Every structure is written in C-alpha cells, then in structure tokens.
Amino acid sequence: MPVVHIDAPPGIRPEAKKRMMEKIHAALSEVYQPIETLIFLQEYGPEMVAENGRLQSENPKVLEGVERARSV
C-alpha cells in the first residue's frame, strides 16, 4: 500500500483538498493495481517554516503563494 506524506502551507479549501487527494490516488492507481492508498496532509503555517534561517512568514513570494492557494 503506497503511503503519501504532503507537507504544505495551510489555507487550501476543503473541496480543493478533496480534488487533490482524488488526483493523487488516481495517479498512483495507474502504477499500482489493485490499490489502496493512505495520504497524510500536514499543514504548516509560514511562521513555522524557515529556509536558510529566514521565516517564510517574512518571504513575500511564499505569502503570495499561500494567498493564491486560498483562492483556488
């Protein structure tokens, strides 16, 4: 059974998360038959993630991406 872990910023609407999970399952189903999958989504706010010592909550590109995800 494939197990998928996704670490992502928060804000994706529930219906978008559902579509994402369905598409991930469908992609795995093309390779593994028959298939059961476990998909774990862990959301981390930009204030909980740093790149090169800089909080992502201070990164305009990250904040723009989070806002785009919320509008999907």
C-alpha positions as CSV (number, residue, x, y, z in Angstrom):
1,M,0.0,0.0,0.0
2,P,1.5,3.3,-1.0
3,V,1.7,6.0,1.7
4,V,2.0,9.6,0.7
5,H,3.0,12.4,3.1
6,I,2.4,16.0,2.0
7,D,3.8,19.0,4.0
8,A,2.1,22.1,2.8
9,P,1.1,25.6,3.8
10,P,-2.5,25.9,5.3
11,G,-5.4,27.6,3.6
12,I,-6.4,25.1,0.8
13,R,-10.2,24.9,0.8
14,P,-11.7,21.5,1.7
15,E,-13.1,20.9,-1.8
16,A,-9.6,21.6,-3.3
17,K,-8.0,19.2,-0.8
18,K,-10.6,16.6,-1.8
19,R,-9.8,17.1,-5.5
20,M,-6.0,16.9,-4.8
21,M,-6.4,13.6,-2.8
22,E,-8.5,12.1,-5.6
23,K,-5.9,13.1,-8.2
24,I,-3.0,11.7,-6.2
25,H,-4.9,8.4,-5.7
26,A,-5.7,8.3,-9.4
27,A,-2.1,8.8,-10.4
28,L,-0.9,6.0,-8.0
29,S,-3.7,3.7,-9.3
30,E,-2.1,4.0,-12.8
31,V,1.0,2.3,-11.4
32,Y,-0.2,0.0,-8.6
33,Q,-3.2,-2.3,-9.3
34,P,-5.2,-3.0,-7.2
35,I,-4.5,-0.1,-4.9
36,E,-5.3,1.2,-1.5
37,T,-3.5,4.4,-0.5
38,L,-3.0,6.4,2.6
39,I,-2.4,10.1,2.1
40,F,-1.4,12.3,5.0
41,L,-1.6,16.1,4.7
42,Q,0.3,18.1,7.3
43,E,-0.2,21.8,7.2
44,Y,2.5,24.2,8.4
45,G,1.9,27.9,8.6
46,P,4.7,30.2,7.2
47,E,5.6,31.2,10.7
48,M,6.5,27.6,11.4
49,V,8.9,27.1,8.5
50,A,12.3,28.7,7.8
51,E,14.6,28.5,4.8
52,N,18.2,29.4,5.3
53,G,17.3,30.8,8.7
54,R,14.6,33.1,7.4
55,L,10.9,32.6,8.4
56,Q,8.7,32.0,5.5
57,S,6.2,34.4,7.0
58,E,8.7,37.1,6.0
59,N,9.0,35.9,2.4
60,P,6.7,37.8,0.1
61,K,6.8,35.0,-2.6
62,V,5.6,32.4,0.0
63,L,2.9,34.7,1.3
64,E,1.7,35.3,-2.3
65,G,1.5,31.6,-2.9
66,V,-0.5,31.0,0.3
67,E,-3.0,33.6,-0.8
68,R,-3.3,32.1,-4.3
69,A,-3.9,28.6,-2.7
70,R,-6.7,30.1,-0.6
71,S,-8.5,31.5,-3.6
72,V,-8.5,28.1,-5.5
